[in-house]
Amino acid sequence: MDDALALRLADLVARVEQLEAEADIRRIQARYMFLCDTPCPEAGVRDDAHRIDLIMDLYTEDAIWEGVGEYYDNQFGRCIGRQAIRDHFNGFWGKKRDPELLLNVHYLTSEQIHVDGDVADGQWVHCQPWIFSDGSSLLRSSRLNNLFRKEQGIWKISRTRTENVFVAPLTPDWAENFPRRSMLMAP
C-alpha cells in the first residue's frame, strides 16, 4: 500500500471512530434521561432500586453529579463518586412523595458533542414537564454540560452538570392523558 493510500485509510478510520464515539455518547445521555423518566419506560425495570443500578452502570467510579448556579446549587448540590451519586438517586426515588410524581419526561435538544481521544464533553438543553397527583404541574428547563471518558473500550459519564434555565408552573390539567405505567415495561 502506498503512503497516500495509507494516510487516507488512517484518516477514514479516525473519522469513523469519531462518529462512533459521538453516537455512543448520544446513546448514553439519552439512556440516562430515559431511565430518569416517570413512569420509567425501560422494559424489565423491576423497581427504583433496579433503575438506579442501571443508571449507575453509565457512570465512572470517580464521576461527579452536580447542580450549579444560583437555583440548583442548593437544590442538587455536588456528589463525588458512584456511591454518593447512588445516594442522591436513592434520596430522590427512595422516599414517598406527597404529592406523588405521576409524570416526568426529558426532552433533549441543542446537542453539541466534542470528542478528544478517550475523553469528551457534551452540551444539551433539556425540558421536562412534571405532573403531580395533586393536579399541580411545572415545566423545567436546564442546560447540561457533561463529561465522558472511555474506559476499557466503553464510554461512561464522568460528570453530569446541570444548570437551571427556568422553572415555570403549568396550568392545572394541561395534560389530559398520560400513563400511570409505561407500556414498554409490559410483558
C-alpha positions in Angstrom: 0.0 0.0 0.0 1.4 3.4 -0.9 1.8 6.2 1.6 -1.1 8.3 0.3 -3.5 5.4 0.5 -2.3 4.5 4.0 -2.9 8.2 5.1 -6.3 8.2 3.5 -7.2 4.9 5.2 -5.9 6.2 8.6 -8.0 9.4 8.2 -11.1 7.4 7.4 -10.6 5.1 10.4 -10.1 8.2 12.7 -13.3 9.8 11.2 -15.3 6.6 11.8 -14.0 6.3 15.4 -15.1 10.0 16.0 -18.6 9.3 14.7 -18.9 6.1 16.7 -17.8 7.9 19.9 -20.3 10.7 19.3 -23.1 8.1 18.7 -22.1 6.1 21.8 -22.2 9.3 23.9 -25.5 10.4 22.4 -27.0 6.9 23.3 -25.5 7.1 26.9 -27.0 10.6 27.5 -30.4 9.6 26.1 -30.4 6.4 28.1 -29.7 8.3 31.3 -32.6 10.6 30.6 -34.9 7.7 29.6 -34.1 5.9 32.9 -34.9 9.1 34.8 -38.4 9.4 33.3 -41.5 8.7 35.3 -43.1 6.3 34.8 -39.9 4.5 33.9 -40.2 3.3 30.3 -37.3 0.9 30.4 -38.5 -2.7 29.8 -37.8 -5.1 32.6 -37.1 -2.5 35.3 -38.5 -4.1 38.5 -38.3 -1.2 40.8 -36.5 2.1 41.6 -33.5 0.2 43.1 -33.1 -1.6 39.8 -33.5 1.7 37.9 -30.7 3.2 40.0 -28.4 0.2 39.3 -28.9 0.7 35.6 -28.2 4.5 35.9 -25.1 3.8 37.9 -23.8 1.4 35.2 -23.5 4.5 33.0 -21.0 6.3 35.3 -17.3 6.0 36.0 -16.2 5.2 39.6 -14.9 8.8 40.2 -17.9 10.5 38.5 -19.3 13.8 39.6 -23.0 14.7 39.6 -23.8 18.4 40.3 -26.3 21.1 40.1 -24.7 24.5 39.5 -25.9 28.1 39.5 -28.0 30.1 41.9 -31.1 27.8 41.7 -29.5 24.4 41.5 -26.6 24.8 44.0 -28.9 24.5 46.9 -31.3 22.0 45.3 -28.9 19.4 43.9 -25.5 20.1 45.4 -22.5 18.1 44.4 -21.9 14.3 44.6 -18.5 12.8 44.0 -18.1 9.1 43.3 -20.6 6.4 42.4 -21.8 5.8 45.9 -22.6 9.5 46.5 -24.4 9.6 43.2 -26.3 6.5 44.1 -27.2 8.0 47.5 -28.5 11.1 45.6 -30.8 9.0 43.4 -31.9 6.9 46.4 -32.9 10.2 48.1 -35.0 11.1 45.0 -36.7 7.8 44.4 -36.3 6.1 47.8 -38.9 8.2 49.6 -42.7 8.5 49.4 -43.5 11.9 47.8 -46.6 13.9 48.6 -47.8 14.9 46.2 -46.8 11.8 44.2 -44.8 12.4 40.9 -47.0 11.0 38.2 -45.1 12.1 35.1 -41.7 13.4 34.3 -40.2 13.1 30.8 -36.9 14.5 29.5 -36.6 16.2 26.1 -33.1 16.8 24.8 -32.1 19.4 22.3 -29.3 21.7 21.1 -26.8 18.9 21.2 -23.0 19.5 20.9 -20.5 16.7 21.4 -16.8 17.1 21.3 -14.5 14.1 21.3 -10.8 14.2 22.0 -9.4 10.7 22.1 -10.8 8.8 25.1 -12.4 11.9 26.7 -15.3 14.0 25.5 -17.7 16.7 26.6 -21.3 17.2 25.6 -23.8 20.1 26.0 -27.5 19.9 25.7 -30.6 21.9 26.7 -33.4 19.8 28.2 -37.0 20.5 29.1 -39.1 18.3 31.3 -42.7 18.6 32.3 -43.6 17.4 35.8 -47.2 16.4 36.8 -48.1 15.6 40.4 -51.0 13.8 42.0 -52.5 17.0 43.5 -53.0 18.4 40.0 -50.0 20.7 40.1 -47.6 20.8 37.2 -44.4 22.6 36.2 -42.0 22.8 33.3 -38.3 22.8 33.9 -35.5 23.6 31.5 -31.8 23.1 32.2 -28.5 23.3 30.4 -26.3 20.2 30.7 -22.5 20.3 30.4 -21.4 16.7 30.8 -18.0 14.9 30.6 -17.4 11.4 29.3 -14.5 9.0 29.4 -13.8 5.8 27.5 -12.9 3.0 30.0 -11.9 -0.5 28.7 -13.5 0.4 25.4 -16.8 1.7 26.8 -17.9 5.3 27.1 -19.1 6.3 30.5 -20.3 9.5 32.1 -17.6 11.1 34.2 -19.5 14.3 35.1 -23.2 15.3 35.0 -23.5 19.1 35.5 -26.9 20.7 35.2 -27.8 24.4 35.5 -31.3 25.8 35.7 -32.6 27.8 32.8 -36.2 28.2 34.2 -38.9 26.6 36.2 -42.5 27.6 35.3 -45.8 26.5 36.7 -48.2 25.0 34.2 -52.0 25.4 34.4 -53.8 22.5 36.2 -54.9 19.7 34.0 -52.9 21.0 31.0 -52.2 17.3 30.0 -55.4 15.3 29.5 -53.9 11.9 29.0 -50.8 10.3 30.4 -49.9 6.8 31.5 -49.6 5.6 35.1 -47.3 2.9 33.8 -45.3 2.7 30.6 -46.5 0.0 28.2 -42.9 -0.5 27.2 -42.5 -2.3 30.5 -45.4 -4.7 29.8 -44.5 -8.3 29.2 
